[in-house]
Amino acid sequence: MTFSFIKYYFPNFFDIGKIWKQIVVLLAILLAGTTISVNAQMGFSNGLDKNQVETVVNAVAKWQIKAYPDMDKQRYWKSHGDLSWENGVFLSALASWAEFSKDTSMISWYSDIATKNNYGTKPTNSIYHADNFAVCMMYMVLFNKNRADDILAATRARMDYVVRYPSKTKLYYNTPKATSRWSWADALYMAPPAFTNMSKFTGDMKYIDFMDKEFWNCYDLLFSKEDSLFFRDSSYFTKLEKNNKKVFWGRGNAWVIAGLCQILENMPNSYSSRYRFESLFKVLVGRLAKLQDKEGYWHASLLDPGSYPNPETSSTGFITYAIWWGINHGLLDETTYKPYAVKGWQAIVAAVHPNGMLGWVQPIGSDPQKVTKDMTEVYGAGAMMLLGEEILKYLDNK
C-alpha cells in the first residue's frame, strides 16, 4: 500500500490522535476483501467436467440426506413420512443416482429406508391416488439390482387393484374423488413411470396399457394445444395472471416433461403409442425452451415471469434434466438444444449454497408462488440428481 494511497484516502492518518481509528478502518477493508475472496472460493464449478458435476451433485445429495429428518420444520404442508409424494420423488432420484455413481453410503441409506418401510406404499388417501406411486420408483431401482420379488410385491398388489377396478370418476377437479384419476399435471410424474416399469419387469402389458389410456385422458383435458403447455388442473382453465396471461405453473409442466423422460426410458420401442409420447415430448420441450430466461432459469409462472421474477429451481432442474435426456436419446437436436441445457445447468449450480443446499425451490403447493434463495425442498435435490446423471451420461458418450 503506497504513501499516496494512504494520504489520499486517509488524510488524517498521521494525526497521532486518530491513528488507531484509521488502523481499524484499514483492517476492516482488508478483512472484507478476504471474506469476499473466501466466499467466492467456496462456490461450486458449473463446468461440464465429470469431477465437477459429481462434486456439486454429491454435495446437494448429501446435504439433503442430512437435512431429511428435519424438513417438516420449515414446511407449511407437513409430510406423511417416507412414502409421501415429495419424499418419494427424492428417494427415487437418490436411488438412481446412488446406483449410477456407486456411492455405497447413499446405497445403504436409501436401501435402509426401503427395508424399514417393508417396500410399502402410503396407506392413506385413495388407493388410486397417483402420489402414492412416487416412491415405487425407488423400489424398482432396488429390484433391478437385486431381483427379489418381495421388493415389488406391495407395489404390484396396489397396481393390480387399480388396473382391475379402475376409477370411473370424471377428471374435472371439482368432481368428487377427482384425484382417484390422473386429473392434475403432477400426477403424470408420480404414477405413469412406475406403471411403465412394472410392465418392463413383469412382462405383463396390462400395466403400461392402463398407463397409456389414463395418460392420454389427462392430456386431452389439461393440454392447451394453443399454448403447447399443461394446465395444472381444470380449475385453472379460466384463471389469469396479473399480465392477463393464462396460468401455466412452472413446476406443473416440469413434472410432465420429466415424467415423459421416465416413461420413454422404459417403454418398448415397438409400443403402439411410443411415437405419440415422443411427439408430445418434442412439442413440450420446444415450448419450454423458449421460456427460459437469460440466466438459464424457468419461473414459477411460465407466462408471467414479471410477477414471479425470482428463479424457481425445481422447475429449472426437471426441465433441464429433460433437455439433456432428449439430447442423449436422440430426440432433440444437440446443436439447437445444448445451449438451453448448458444454461440450465449453470443456473442450477449457481443456486447451490456453499453448504450444498439447493435454494430457490418453491415449497409444496399447486400453483405459482413467490420463492426466495433460502427456500428448499427434497424434490429440488431429486431434480438435481436426475440432471447430474444425464450430464454424466452425455459426457461418457462423448
C-alpha positions in Angstrom: 0.0 0.0 0.0 1.6 3.3 -1.1 2.1 6.5 0.8 0.0 8.4 -1.7 -2.9 5.9 -1.4 -2.9 6.4 2.4 -2.6 10.2 2.2 -5.5 10.4 -0.4 -8.0 8.2 1.3 -6.9 8.8 4.9 -5.7 12.5 5.1 -5.7 12.4 8.9 -3.9 9.1 9.1 -0.7 10.7 10.5 -2.6 12.6 13.1 -1.4 10.7 16.2 -4.7 11.2 18.0 -6.6 9.4 15.2 -4.2 6.7 14.2 -5.8 3.8 15.9 -9.2 4.6 14.4 -7.6 4.6 10.9 -5.9 1.3 11.6 -9.3 -0.2 12.5 -10.8 1.1 9.2 -7.9 -0.3 7.1 -8.2 -3.7 8.8 -11.9 -3.8 8.1 -11.3 -3.1 4.4 -8.7 -5.8 4.2 -10.8 -8.3 6.1 -13.8 -7.6 3.9 -11.7 -8.3 0.8 -10.5 -11.5 2.3 -14.1 -12.6 3.1 -15.2 -12.0 -0.4 -12.3 -14.0 -1.8 -13.0 -16.9 0.6 -16.8 -16.9 -0.2 -16.0 -17.0 -4.0 -13.8 -20.0 -3.5 -16.5 -21.8 -1.6 -18.8 -21.9 -4.6 -19.2 -24.9 -7.0 -17.9 -25.0 -10.5 -20.6 -25.2 -13.2 -18.3 -26.6 -15.9 -19.1 -29.7 -17.9 -16.4 -31.8 -16.4 -17.2 -35.1 -14.8 -15.5 -34.4 -11.5 -17.1 -31.0 -11.2 -20.6 -32.4 -11.9 -20.1 -35.2 -9.4 -18.8 -32.8 -6.8 -21.8 -30.5 -6.8 -24.5 -33.2 -7.2 -23.0 -35.2 -4.3 -22.9 -32.0 -2.2 -26.6 -31.4 -2.8 -27.5 -35.1 -2.2 -25.5 -35.3 1.0 -26.9 -32.1 2.3 -30.4 -33.3 1.7 -29.8 -36.6 3.3 -28.5 -34.9 6.4 -31.5 -32.4 6.4 -34.1 -35.1 5.5 -35.3 -35.8 9.1 -35.9 -32.2 9.9 -37.6 -31.0 6.7 -41.0 -30.6 8.3 -39.7 -27.8 10.5 -39.9 -25.4 7.6 -43.0 -26.9 5.8 -46.5 -25.4 5.9 -47.8 -28.7 4.5 -46.4 -31.4 6.7 -45.1 -34.7 5.3 -46.7 -38.0 5.8 -43.3 -39.8 6.0 -41.0 -41.6 3.7 -43.9 -42.8 1.5 -45.4 -39.4 0.8 -45.0 -38.0 -2.7 -42.4 -35.3 -2.0 -40.1 -37.8 -0.3 -40.9 -40.5 -2.9 -39.7 -38.2 -5.6 -36.4 -37.5 -3.7 -35.8 -41.1 -2.7 -36.5 -42.5 -6.2 -34.0 -40.0 -7.7 -31.5 -40.7 -4.9 -31.7 -44.4 -5.6 -31.0 -43.9 -9.2 -28.1 -41.5 -8.5 -26.6 -43.7 -5.8 -26.5 -46.8 -8.1 -25.3 -44.8 -11.0 -22.4 -43.2 -9.0 -21.8 -46.4 -7.0 -21.8 -44.4 -3.8 -22.0 -47.1 -1.1 -23.1 -44.8 1.7 -26.1 -43.5 -0.3 -27.0 -47.0 -1.5 -27.0 -48.1 2.1 -29.1 -45.1 3.2 -31.9 -45.5 0.6 -31.9 -49.3 0.9 -32.4 -49.0 4.7 -35.4 -46.7 4.1 -36.9 -49.1 1.6 -36.5 -52.0 4.0 -37.8 -50.1 7.0 -41.0 -49.4 5.2 -41.3 -53.0 4.0 -41.3 -51.8 0.4 -44.8 -50.5 1.0 -46.9 -47.6 -0.3 -48.7 -44.9 1.5 -51.8 -46.4 3.2 -53.7 -43.1 3.5 -55.6 -41.3 0.7 -57.4 -43.3 -2.0 -55.8 -46.5 -3.2 -55.9 -44.9 -6.6 -54.1 -41.6 -5.8 -51.1 -41.1 -8.2 -49.0 -39.6 -5.4 -48.8 -42.9 -3.6 -46.8 -44.4 -6.5 -44.0 -41.8 -6.5 -41.9 -43.9 -4.0 -42.3 -47.0 -6.1 -39.6 -46.0 -8.5 -37.1 -46.3 -5.6 -38.2 -49.9 -5.1 -37.8 -50.5 -8.9 -34.2 -49.3 -8.8 -33.6 -51.8 -5.9 -35.5 -54.6 -7.7 -33.4 -54.0 -10.9 -30.4 -54.6 -8.7 -31.5 -57.5 -6.5 -34.4 -59.1 -8.4 -36.1 -60.1 -5.2 -39.8 -60.5 -5.8 -40.8 -59.2 -2.3 -39.4 -55.7 -3.3 -42.3 -55.2 -5.7 -45.0 -57.2 -4.1 -46.8 -54.3 -2.4 -46.5 -52.1 -5.4 -47.8 -54.8 -7.7 -50.7 -55.6 -5.5 -51.8 -52.0 -5.4 -51.4 -51.6 -9.2 -53.3 -54.9 -9.8 -56.3 -53.5 -7.9 -56.2 -50.2 -9.7 -56.0 -51.8 -13.1 -58.7 -54.4 -12.4 -61.1 -51.9 -10.7 -60.3 -48.6 -12.4 -61.9 -45.4 -11.1 -64.8 -44.2 -13.1 -64.9 -40.6 -11.7 -64.7 -37.7 -14.1 -61.4 -35.8 -14.4 -62.7 -32.3 -13.7 -61.1 -31.2 -10.5 -64.4 -30.1 -8.8 -65.7 -33.7 -9.3 -65.9 -35.7 -6.1 -62.9 -38.0 -5.8 -61.3 -36.5 -8.9 -57.8 -37.4 -7.5 -58.6 -41.1 -7.9 -57.9 -40.3 -11.6 -54.8 -38.6 -13.1 -56.6 -35.3 -13.1 -53.7 -32.9 -12.4 -50.4 -32.3 -14.1 -48.2 -33.5 -11.3 -49.8 -37.0 -11.5 -48.1 -37.6 -14.8 -44.8 -37.7 -13.0 -45.9 -39.6 -9.9 -47.6 -42.7 -11.3 -47.0 -43.4 -15.1 -43.3 -44.1 -14.8 -43.9 -46.8 -12.2 -46.7 -48.4 -14.2 -44.5 -48.5 -17.3 -41.6 -50.0 -15.3 -43.9 -52.7 -13.8 -44.7 -54.0 -17.3 -40.9 -53.9 -18.1 -40.1 -56.0 -15.1 -43.1 -58.4 -15.2 -43.6 -58.7 -18.9 -47.3 -58.1 -18.3 -48.6 -55.3 -20.6 -51.7 -54.5 -18.6 -49.8 -52.0 -16.5 -48.4 -50.0 -19.5 -51.7 -50.2 -21.3 -53.5 -48.8 -18.3 -50.9 -46.0 -18.1 -51.3 -45.3 -21.8 -55.1 -44.9 -21.5 -55.0 -42.8 -18.4 -52.2 -40.6 -19.5 -53.9 -39.5 -22.7 -57.2 -38.9 -20.9 -55.3 -36.4 -18.7 -53.6 -34.9 -21.8 -57.0 -34.5 -23.5 -58.3 -32.5 -20.6 -55.3 -30.4 -19.5 -53.0 -29.8 -22.5 -53.6 -26.5 -24.2 -52.8 -27.0 -27.9 -52.9 -23.3 -28.4 -50.2 -22.7 -25.8 -48.4 -26.1 -26.0 -48.4 -26.2 -22.2 -50.3 -28.1 -19.5 -52.8 -26.5 -17.1 -52.1 -27.7 -13.6 -55.8 -28.9 -13.4 -59.2 -27.9 -14.7 -59.7 -25.2 -12.1 -57.1 -23.1 -13.9 -58.9 -23.0 -17.3 -60.3 -19.5 -16.7 -57.7 -18.1 -14.3 -55.3 -15.3 -15.5 -52.1 -13.8 -14.1 -51.6 -10.1 -13.4 -50.5 -9.6 -17.0 -53.7 -11.2 -18.3 -51.9 -14.3 -19.5 -53.0 -17.8 -18.7 -51.7 -19.5 -15.5 -49.3 -22.2 -16.5 -47.3 -23.4 -13.5 -43.6 -23.9 -14.0 -43.2 -27.0 -11.8 -46.5 -28.4 -13.1 -45.2 -28.5 -16.6 -41.8 -29.7 -15.4 -43.4 -32.7 -13.7 -45.0 -33.6 -17.1 -41.8 -33.3 -19.1 -39.7 -35.1 -16.6 -42.3 -37.9 -16.3 -42.2 -38.3 -20.1 -38.5 -39.0 -19.9 -39.0 -41.8 -17.4 -41.9 -43.2 -19.3 -40.0 -43.3 -22.6 -36.8 -44.6 -20.8 -38.6 -47.9 -20.1 -41.2 -48.1 -22.8 -40.6 -50.7 -25.5 -39.5 -49.2 -28.8 -42.3 -51.2 -30.5 -45.1 -50.0 -28.2 -48.0 -48.7 -30.2 -48.2 -45.2 -28.6 -44.5 -44.6 -28.3 -44.4 -42.2 -31.3 -47.2 -40.2 -29.7 -45.3 -39.8 -26.4 -42.1 -38.8 -28.3 -44.1 -36.2 -30.3 -45.5 -34.7 -27.1 -42.1 -34.6 -25.6 -40.7 -32.7 -28.5 -43.6 -30.2 -28.6 -43.4 -29.5 -24.9 -39.6 -29.2 -24.8 -39.7 -26.9 -27.8 -42.2 -24.6 -26.0 -40.5 -24.7 -22.6 -37.1 -23.9 -24.1 -38.4 -20.6 -25.3 -39.5 -19.7 -21.8 -36.0 -20.0 -20.3 -34.8 -16.6 -19.0 -31.4 -15.1 -19.9 -29.8 -16.5 -16.7 -31.0 -20.0 -17.5 -33.9 -20.3 -15.1 -37.6 -21.0 -15.5 -40.1 -19.3 -13.2 -43.0 -20.3 -11.0 -45.4 -18.8 -13.6 -44.3 -19.6 -17.1 -46.1 -16.8 -18.9 -45.8 -14.1 -16.2 -42.2 -14.1 -15.0 -42.7 -10.4 -14.3 -45.0 -11.2 -11.3 -42.6 -14.0 -10.3 -39.2 -12.6 -11.1 -37.2 -14.9 -8.9 -35.7 -18.2 -10.1 -37.5 -21.4 -9.4 -35.1 -24.3 -9.3 -37.4 -27.4 -9.1 -38.9 -26.5 -12.5 -35.5 -25.5 -13.8 -33.9 -28.7 -12.6 -36.6 -31.0 -14.1 -36.8 -29.2 -17.4 -33.0 -29.1 -17.8 -32.9 -32.8 -17.0 -35.4 -33.4 -19.7 -33.4 -31.5 -22.3 -30.2 -33.4 -21.5 -32.2 -36.6 -21.6 -33.7 -35.7 -25.0 -30.2 -35.0 -26.4 -28.8 -38.2 -25.0 -31.7 -40.3 -26.6 -31.6 -38.6 -30.0 -35.0 -36.9 -29.7 -33.6 -33.4 -29.6 -31.1 -31.8 -31.9 -27.9 -31.2 -30.0 -26.9 -28.0 -31.8 -30.3 -26.5 -31.1 -30.9 -27.5 -27.6 -27.5 -27.9 -25.9 -27.3 -24.1 -25.3 -30.5 -24.3 -23.2 -29.2 -27.4 -21.4 -25.9 -25.8 -20.5 -27.5 -22.5 -19.3 -29.9 -24.6 -17.2 -27.1 -26.5 -15.6 -25.1 -23.3 -14.9 -28.2 -21.7 -13.4 -28.9 -24.7 -11.1 -25.3 -24.8 -9.9 -25.4 -21.0 -9.1 -28.4 -21.7 -6.8 -26.5 -24.2 -4.7 -25.4 -22.7 -1.3 -21.8 -23.3 -0.2 -23.1 -26.0 2.3 -24.8 -27.9 -0.5 -28.4 -26.7 0.0 -30.2 -26.1 -3.3 -32.0 -22.7 -3.0 -34.9 -21.0 -4.9 -37.1 -24.1 -4.6 -40.8 -23.4 -4.5 -42.3 -25.2 -1.4 -45.1 -27.8 -1.7 -48.1 -26.3 -3.4 -50.2 -26.5 -6.5 -49.8 -23.1 -8.2 -47.2 -20.4 -8.8 -45.9 -18.9 -5.6 -43.1 -16.5 -4.5 -39.7 -18.1 -4.0 -36.6 -17.0 -2.1 -33.0 -18.1 -2.2 -33.3 -19.8 1.2 -36.3 -21.9 0.2 -35.6 -25.6 -0.5 -37.4 -28.9 -0.8 -36.4 -32.5 -1.3 -37.7 -32.7 -4.9 -35.3 -29.9 -5.8 -32.4 -32.2 -4.8 -34.1 -35.0 -6.7 -34.2 -33.0 -9.9 -30.5 -32.1 -9.4 -29.6 -35.8 -9.2 -31.5 -36.8 -12.3 -30.0 -33.9 -14.1 -26.4 -34.7 -13.0 -26.9 -38.3 -14.1 -27.9 -37.2 -17.6 -25.0 -34.8 -18.0 -22.5 -37.5 -16.9 -24.1 -39.9 -19.4 -23.7 -37.3 -22.1 -20.0 -36.8 -21.1 -19.4 -40.6 -21.2 -20.8 -40.8 -24.7 -18.5 -38.0 -25.8 
